[in-house]
Structure formats: structure tokens, C-alpha cells
Amino acid sequence: MALDKRLSPKDRLGMQIDEMLATLRSKRRKFEQRWYDNNFFDDGYHFRYVSRTTGKVLDVSNANTGDPVRAIPKASRQIRGIANLIMGTDPVPVVYPDIAKGMEPELIEKRKQWAKASGLWIEKEWKDKDMKGKLTQMLILSMKHGISFLQVYPDYVEEKINMKVYDAFDIYIDGSQTDTKESLCVYHLSDVLPGRYVSHGSDTMSQSSVNHAWQFECILENGKQLKSWFYSDTEQDAIHRIKEYMGAKLISIKEIDDPLDLRKKQAKSDRIKETLSKKKQEEFEQRHFEKTQSIR
């Protein structure tokens, strides 16, 4: 695709991204029909499928042919039974120290302590994030679609690590590559991710040059009404992104204060309040202890 040199570098980059996304969409279209059929089968609609010619959803069970039509209720339970069987070993993460021959005893001890501390932290995160449940969910999705994804990303406000599982419909990737690192681009598409663009290939947050937040309300293609916000340079650019990437009918849009900055200020205020409350509690306990000692 020939790019107009009169366009700004950002607009040219956006057009190139749109072109790559369109290419990935056309490549995976032949797989999407099978994913839909597998979802229908797993949900118990064994005679519902997507027509190869019209692309419409057809349900043979509604046809009055006179033949008995009955679903197989065991299919969904079998998929989940296999996933539970695989995860039945209850895997846990283990961290081993990187020790080589000839190392100094002090360095060896430091690496052992580091491995032990890392192992305790990972074990805690493993339980807190319910990694066993997430892996089980990934297995079920992989058995239905052949692939699933786990996103691990930091929360800069709460200062913690988040994890989320996605199915094949959520991610656009080059299917000819067996490793995601070898793919030229990875797209995660959703209605809107707060603090990010509607369509993105990387985490573009408030640290970027785009520092205008826009709150909008629109009607999606499926008829659902959505209210959210994201970053964009101008109102015109924001409207273009909503209509172009989401295919939505815009109801209203307005510029708002940066929600992430507000969250940071609120989190800082909460930490200050917690510190003051803790200090008051300690002072109260100290006075109570001194009073008790004086009575004795």
C-alpha cells in the first residue's frame, strides 16, 4: 500500500498497522468457522453451525424433518475432565540457584538465598493469582480452539502483576509461526481497554506523548451499549478510532481528566491515610500499655 507523504508519521504508522491487521484477519478467517462450531458443540448446540456460503448461523435441530435430533451431553464434561486430569498433578513452580563449580562460598550462599526468596515470592503469586485455575482454563480453550493465550502485565498504580487468559478470538497473530516471538506483530482487540488505544500492539499508557483522555458512549455492532474511555490526541482522532476500529455508533464523547493520574493520587492518599491510621493505633496501644503498667 502506497502511503501519502503528506500524512504525518503517526498517521502513516496507523495505516500500516491497519494493513497488517487486515492481513491477519483474512488469514485466520478460515479458522474462525471451526472455532464457532466447536463453541456451539461445547455449549450443547451440536446441530448448530456457521454456513460456509452465507456465513450465517444455521440450526438443523429447528428443522421439522421428523428425524430424531439429540445432542451428546457428555462432550462438554469430557473436555473439562481431561483438563482436570492433566492438572491433577498440582504443578508448582520451583527456583534453583545458578551455581557453577569453582564459585566462592559467599557467592554460592547469596545465590541460594536469592533462589529461596524468589521461590517463596513465586509460590505466593502462584496461589494469589490462581494459576492452576488459569492453566485449566487455557487447557479447555486450547482443546476447543487449538490455542489460548496468557497475558502477564504490570499495574503501575497498584504496583503488582496482573494475569489474564484470552481465547483465540481475542488475539490476532501470524498463524504460520509456532512461536509468538517470531510473529511480526500481536494484536489484542477488545471493546476498549481503559488507558489504552482501542486497537493496539503494545501497552501505550499515560507515559506516552498522548495525554488527552476521552470518555465516550457508543452502541456496538452486537447492539450492546458501551461506556468507557481511552487516550487520543484530538477529539477528531478519537471519533475516528471509535468508528474505524470498533465499527460502533457514537452517542457522545467528551474530554476528561486523566483517570490514571486520579487513580495514582487516590492510591497515594489511601496509603497516607493507612500510615496515619496505623501510627494512631500504635500510639493508642502504647498509651494503653503505659497506663496498665502505672496501675500495676
Secondary structure, 3 states (H helix, E strand, C coil): CCCCCCCCHHHHHHHHHHHHHHHHHHHHHHHHHHHHHHHHHHCCCCCEEECCCCCCEEEHHHCCCCCCCCCCCHHHHHHHHHHHHHHHHCCCCCCCCCCCCCCCHHHHHHHHHHHHHHHHHHHHHHHHCCHHHHHHHHHHHHHHHCCCEEEEEEECCCCEEEEEEECCCCEEECCCCCCHHHCCCEEEECCCCCCCCCEECCCCCCCCCCCCEEEEEEECCCCCEEEEEEECCCHHHHHHHHHHHHCCEEEEEEEECCHHHHHHHHHHHHHHHHHHHHHHHHHHHHHHHHHHHHHC
